[in-house]
Amino acid sequence: MRKKIVAGNWKMNLNMVQGVSLVGAILKNLPDLNELKQVVLAPSFLNIGVTYQQIMNTPFLSIGAQNCHQEEFGAFTGEVSASMIKGAGASHVILGHSERREYFNETSSLLKKKVDAALAQELTVIFCCGEPLSIRDAATENDYVAQQIQEGLFHLEAAQMKHIVIAYEPIWAIGTGRTATAPQAQDMHHNIRNVIATKYGSELAGNTTILYGGSCKPSNAEELFACPDVDGGLIGGAALNAEDFVGIITAMMNSK
């Protein structure tokens, strides 16, 4: 049975004091998690160590990084390797986020290397995919997202794919005034699961966690998480508010 996960991506927000305060507020009201319903916090690189110290004794609550470099070490000023983030306490890493693809020109060939680097350090990869507005309007979103997954992940062996979590980002519904409905999320998640099944079989696909990375908040989390192929969320803005984030986690805990 696949895991359900709520992951909070802080992006470039919160200094160390603010991050400690947020985590403290989350811990005060955090529901009891279990092996099938888990939470990942993804602070900035600078906050990983202190955040890990706060949550290290809370079962099924983990730390993720927002990115990593594709090389293990070297003369790459300003970069952070997978081994470094693992050493600071992270067990997960987000790769291929739409902002990384758009603002930092991360390509599928680069992401393949980053995926390999993360898996070599036994990190769980939260691999992001999703289509922009032009692709959605052209009704070619299924092929577009399938290609992202194929180019970024299909070089992996089945045993490696078991350490991949997919996060679908409907880029067309972020900051455009348009909203992705729960049925639209379900349709894409179902398509993603079918894409994985074509390469790795239905059993592995059925055990792959697929998160929704759109505008998820307490008011719509229950409806989204009720979709059969939506296994939780990769949360942005709402992850910076303890009450909202705990509300989303509670919706996950109440989902079947």
SELUMRO-707728 format. One record per residue (C-alpha): residue number from 1; residue in three letters; z, y, x. Coordinates in Angstrom, 3 decimals, always signed. Each point is the difference from the previous one (the first is absolute). Example, Ala and Ser with C-alpha at 12.3 -4.5 7.8 and 13.67 -1.06 7.14 Angstrom:
! SELUMRO-707728
   num   residuo         c3         c2         c1
     1       ALA     +7.800     -4.500    +12.300
     2       SER     -0.660     +3.440     +1.370
END
This chain:
! SELUMRO-707728
   num   residuo         c3         c2         c1
     1       MET     +0.000     +0.000     +0.000
     2       ARG     -1.047     +3.342     +1.476
     3       LYS     +2.400     +2.800     +0.825
     4       LYS     +0.232     +3.251     -1.906
     5       ILE     +0.514     +3.009     +2.233
     6       VAL     +0.660     +3.702     -0.372
     7       ALA     -0.801     +1.838     +3.226
     8       GLY     +0.871     +3.653     +0.524
     9       ASN     -2.411     +1.915     +2.256
    10       TRP     +1.719     +3.204     +1.088
    11       LYS     -3.149     +1.259     +1.767
    12       MET     +0.706     +3.091     +2.186
    13       ASN     +3.136     +0.991     -1.892
    14       LEU     +3.760     +0.111     +0.632
    15       ASN     +1.762     +0.702     +3.256
    16       MET     +2.734     -2.355     +1.183
    17       VAL     +2.811     +1.638     -1.978
    18       GLN     -2.092     +0.089     -3.175
    19       GLY     -1.056     -3.613     +0.463
    20       VAL     +3.579     -1.185     +0.456
    21       SER     +0.992     +1.850     -3.166
    22       LEU     -2.838     -1.554     -2.014
    23       VAL     +0.752     -3.536     +1.134
    24       GLY     +3.679     +0.474     -0.737
    25       ALA     -0.806     +1.085     -3.545
    26       ILE     -2.370     -2.953     -0.487
    27       LEU     +2.584     -2.493     +1.244
    28       LYS     +2.625     +1.290     -2.446
    29       ASN     -2.097     -1.028     -3.007
    30       LEU     -2.220     -2.746     +1.413
    31       PRO     -0.265     -3.073     -2.272
    32       ASP     +0.703     -3.407     +1.515
    33       LEU     -3.214     -1.160     +1.642
    34       ASN     -1.051     -3.585     +0.665
    35       GLU     -2.551     -2.024     +1.942
    36       LEU     -2.679     +0.623     -2.631
    37       LYS     +0.735     +3.685     -0.680
    38       GLN     +0.289     +2.126     +3.101
    39       VAL     -0.099     +3.616     +1.167
    40       VAL     -1.541     +1.531     +3.129
    41       LEU     +0.756     +3.510     +1.264
    42       ALA     -2.655     +1.588     +2.232
    43       PRO     +1.392     +3.146     +1.641
    44       SER     -1.529     +1.938     +2.877
    45       PHE     +0.031     -1.634     +3.433
    46       LEU     +2.981     +2.185     +1.010
    47       ASN     +2.035     -1.172     -2.991
    48       ILE     -0.617     -3.736     +0.317
    49       GLY     +2.986     -0.754     +2.235
    50       VAL     +2.611     +1.942     -1.950
    51       THR     -1.346     -1.251     -3.330
    52       TYR     +0.179     -3.571     +1.252
    53       GLN     +3.639     +0.512     +0.957
    54       GLN     +0.725     +1.131     -3.553
    55       ILE     -1.662     -2.936     -1.757
    56       MET     +0.394     -2.858     +2.477
    57       ASN     +2.771     -1.663     -2.010
    58       THR     -1.760     +0.305     -3.369
    59       PRO     -1.823     -3.247     -0.823
    60       PHE     -3.719     +0.226     -0.820
    61       LEU     -0.200     +3.690     +0.909
    62       SER     -2.305     +0.513     +2.989
    63       ILE     -1.517     +2.683     +2.192
    64       GLY     -3.704     +0.690     +0.373
    65       ALA     -1.964     +2.301     +2.286
    66       GLN     -2.831     +2.154     -1.320
    67       ASN     -2.443     -0.920     +2.766
    68       CYS     -0.249     -1.539     +3.461
    69       HIS     -2.353     +0.120     +2.969
    70       GLN     -2.394     -2.838     +0.640
    71       GLU     +1.081     -0.508     +3.622
    72       GLU     +3.300     -1.499     +1.146
    73       PHE     +0.647     +2.671     +2.654
    74       GLY     -1.838     +2.462     +2.220
    75       ALA     -0.968     +3.614     +0.624
    76       PHE     -0.287     +1.035     -3.651
    77       THR     +2.039     +3.174     -0.183
    78       GLY     +1.693     +0.519     -3.353
    79       GLU     -0.693     -3.507     -1.330
    80       VAL     +2.430     -2.738     -1.045
    81       SER     -0.625     -3.731     +0.420
    82       ALA     +0.840     -2.863     -2.331
    83       SER     +2.551     -1.340     +2.480
    84       MET     +1.743     +3.389     +0.080
    85       ILE     +0.377     +0.213     -3.766
    86       LYS     +1.189     -3.592     -0.163
    87       GLY     +2.552     +0.752     +2.695
    88       ALA     +1.289     +2.936     -2.040
    89       GLY     +0.673     -2.259     -2.982
    90       ALA     -3.234     -0.053     -2.019
    91       SER     -1.270     -3.224     -1.546
    92       HIS     -3.015     +1.510     -1.790
    93       VAL     -2.774     +2.432     +0.829
    94       ILE     -2.400     +1.887     -2.284
    95       LEU     -3.595     -0.091     +1.263
    96       GLY     -3.210     +1.496     -1.379
    97       HIS     +1.646     +2.561     -2.254
    98       SER     -2.587     +2.247     -1.634
    99       GLU     +1.394     +3.015     +1.853
   100       ARG     -0.402     -1.774     +3.333
   101       ARG     -3.551     -1.007     -0.889
   102       GLU     -0.949     +3.508     -1.161
   103       TYR     +1.904     +2.361     +2.308
   104       PHE     +0.028     -2.121     +3.159
   105       ASN     -3.349     -1.768     -0.441
   106       GLU     +1.468     -3.494     +0.190
   107       THR     -2.822     -2.518     -0.368
   108       SER     +0.026     -3.639     -1.000
   109       SER     -0.662     -1.052     +3.599
   110       LEU     +3.050     +1.949     +1.167
   111       LEU     +2.144     -1.334     -2.819
   112       LYS     -0.882     -3.586     +0.935
   113       LYS     +1.503     +0.667     +3.434
   114       LYS     +3.092     +1.622     -1.500
   115       VAL     +0.493     -2.936     -2.364
   116       ASP     -0.222     -2.407     +2.937
   117       ALA     +2.464     +2.074     +2.030
   118       ALA     +2.510     +0.059     -2.851
   119       LEU     -0.277     -3.712     -0.738
   120       ALA     +0.436     -0.788     +3.701
   121       GLN     +3.443     +1.622     -0.307
   122       GLU     +0.749     -2.012     -3.166
   123       LEU     -0.051     +3.103     -2.187
   124       THR     -1.023     -0.209     -3.648
   125       VAL     -3.051     +2.201     -0.571
   126       ILE     -0.332     +2.108     -3.136
   127       PHE     -3.783     +0.422     +0.045
   128       CYS     -1.328     +2.871     -2.102
   129       CYS     -3.344     +0.157     -1.766
   130       GLY     -1.469     +2.145     -2.736
   131       GLU     -2.983     +2.021     -1.140
   132       PRO     -0.695     +3.753     -0.233
   133       LEU     -1.232     +1.789     -3.115
   134       SER     -3.704     -0.273     +0.883
   135       ILE     +0.236     -3.783     +0.216
   136       ARG     +1.963     -0.282     -3.250
   137       ASP     -2.535     +2.211     -1.807
   138       ALA     -2.826     -2.157     +1.344
   139       ALA     +1.773     -3.107     -1.363
   140       THR     -0.193     -1.719     +3.405
   141       GLU     +3.746     -0.087     +0.629
   142       ASN     +0.331     -3.793     +0.015
   143       ASP     -2.575     -0.448     +2.759
   144       TYR     +1.399     +2.942     +1.972
   145       VAL     +3.570     -1.329     +0.022
   146       ALA     -1.183     -3.550     +0.662
   147       GLN     -1.848     +1.233     +3.088
   148       GLN     +3.137     +1.753     +1.309
   149       ILE     +1.959     -3.238     -0.333
   150       GLN     -2.742     -2.159     +1.491
   151       GLU     -0.541     +2.297     +2.988
   152       GLY     +3.690     +0.546     +0.696
   153       LEU     +1.492     -3.420     -0.691
   154       PHE     -2.504     -2.825     -0.313
   155       HIS     +0.067     -0.754     +3.725
   156       LEU     +3.532     -1.349     -0.493
   157       GLU     +0.991     -3.633     -0.337
   158       ALA     +1.652     -1.071     -3.244
   159       ALA     +3.395     -0.262     +1.716
   160       GLN     -0.312     +3.641     +1.082
   161       MET     -1.039     +1.162     -3.478
   162       LYS     +3.368     -1.180     -1.288
   163       HIS     +1.483     +3.002     +1.833
   164       ILE     -2.287     +2.504     -1.723
   165       VAL     +0.964     +2.117     -3.010
   166       ILE     -2.821     +1.941     -1.671
   167       ALA     +0.535     +3.512     -1.378
   168       TYR     -2.683     +1.375     -2.306
   169       GLU     -0.350     +3.781     +0.005
   170       PRO     -2.124     +1.539     -2.780
   171       ILE     -0.950     +3.014     +2.128
   172       TRP     -2.056     +1.372     -2.885
   173       ALA     +3.162     +0.443     -2.060
   174       ILE     +2.054     +1.781     +2.674
   175       GLY     -0.106     +3.796     -0.273
   176       THR     -3.135     -0.027     -2.166
   177       GLY     +1.564     +0.485     -3.406
   178       ARG     -1.119     -3.486     -1.019
   179       THR     +2.470     -2.805     -0.637
   180       ALA     -0.387     -3.698     +0.677
   181       THR     +1.136     -2.030     -2.997
   182       ALA     +1.910     -3.254     +0.200
   183       PRO     -3.101     -1.960     -1.154
   184       GLN     -2.070     +1.644     +2.753
   185       ALA     +2.645     -0.940     +2.565
   186       GLN     +0.083     -3.560     -1.306
   187       ASP     -3.791     -0.311     +0.145
   188       MET     -0.126     +1.030     +3.665
   189       HIS     +2.978     -2.133     +0.993
   190       HIS     -1.633     -2.983     -1.688
   191       ASN     -3.232     +0.732     +1.861
   192       ILE     +1.875     +0.189     +3.309
   193       ARG     +1.660     -3.345     -0.662
   194       ASN     -3.393     -1.536     -0.738
   195       VAL     -1.426     +1.414     +3.235
   196       ILE     +2.815     -1.622     +1.969
   197       ALA     -0.537     -3.277     -1.864
   198       THR     -3.667     -0.150     +1.028
   199       LYS     +1.059     -0.149     +3.656
   200       TYR     +3.410     -1.655     -0.022
   201       GLY     +0.214     -1.887     -3.289
   202       SER     +1.808     +0.593     -3.266
   203       GLU     +3.416     -1.191     +1.185
   204       LEU     +0.262     +2.520     +2.841
   205       ALA     -1.494     +2.731     -2.190
   206       GLY     +2.504     -0.780     -2.719
   207       ASN     +2.847     +0.376     +2.488
   208       THR     -1.245     +3.305     +1.442
   209       THR     +2.028     +3.046     -1.013
   210       ILE     -2.214     +2.872     -1.217
   211       LEU     +1.663     +3.396     -0.449
   212       TYR     -1.174     +2.968     -2.024
   213       GLY     -0.224     +3.132     +2.154
   214       GLY     -0.834     +2.634     -2.601
   215       SER     +2.281     +2.430     -1.784
   216       CYS     +2.812     -2.356     -0.853
   217       LYS     +3.190     +1.490     -1.428
   218       PRO     +2.875     -1.178     -2.201
   219       SER     -1.888     +0.979     -3.161
   220       ASN     -2.972     -2.302     +0.661
   221       ALA     +1.412     -2.593     +2.404
   222       GLU     +1.011     -2.439     -2.730
   223       GLU     -3.492     -0.016     -1.520
   224       LEU     -1.673     -0.399     +3.383
   225       PHE     +2.329     -2.755     +1.181
   226       ALA     -0.560     -1.914     -3.234
   227       CYS     -3.628     -0.564     +1.043
   228       PRO     -0.405     -3.610     +1.172
   229       ASP     -1.641     +0.892     +3.321
   230       VAL     +2.083     +3.096     +0.840
   231       ASP     +2.854     -1.129     +2.237
   232       GLY     +1.763     +3.314     +0.575
   233       GLY     -0.875     +3.342     +1.499
   234       LEU     -0.612     +1.970     +3.170
   235       ILE     +1.796     +3.173     -0.996
   236       GLY     -0.651     +3.468     +1.428
   237       GLY     +1.566     +3.117     -1.511
   238       ALA     +2.464     -1.848     -2.247
   239       ALA     +1.401     -1.787     +3.066
   240       LEU     +1.454     +3.320     +1.176
   241       ASN     +2.266     +0.263     -3.040
   242       ALA     +2.812     -2.557     -0.153
   243       GLU     +0.265     -0.033     -3.795
   244       ASP     -3.741     -0.447     -0.479
   245       PHE     -0.293     -2.631     +2.700
   246       VAL     +2.914     -2.028     -1.348
   247       GLY     -1.543     +0.307     -3.460
   248       ILE     -3.230     -1.553     +1.295
   249       ILE     +1.953     -2.756     +1.775
   250       THR     +1.866     -0.707     -3.236
   251       ALA     -3.326     -0.314     -1.830
   252       MET     -1.080     -2.568     +2.590
   253       MET     +3.266     -1.919     -0.398
   254       ASN     -0.519     -0.110     -3.764
   255       SER     -3.588     -1.230     +0.272
   256       LYS     -0.889     -3.669     -0.301
END
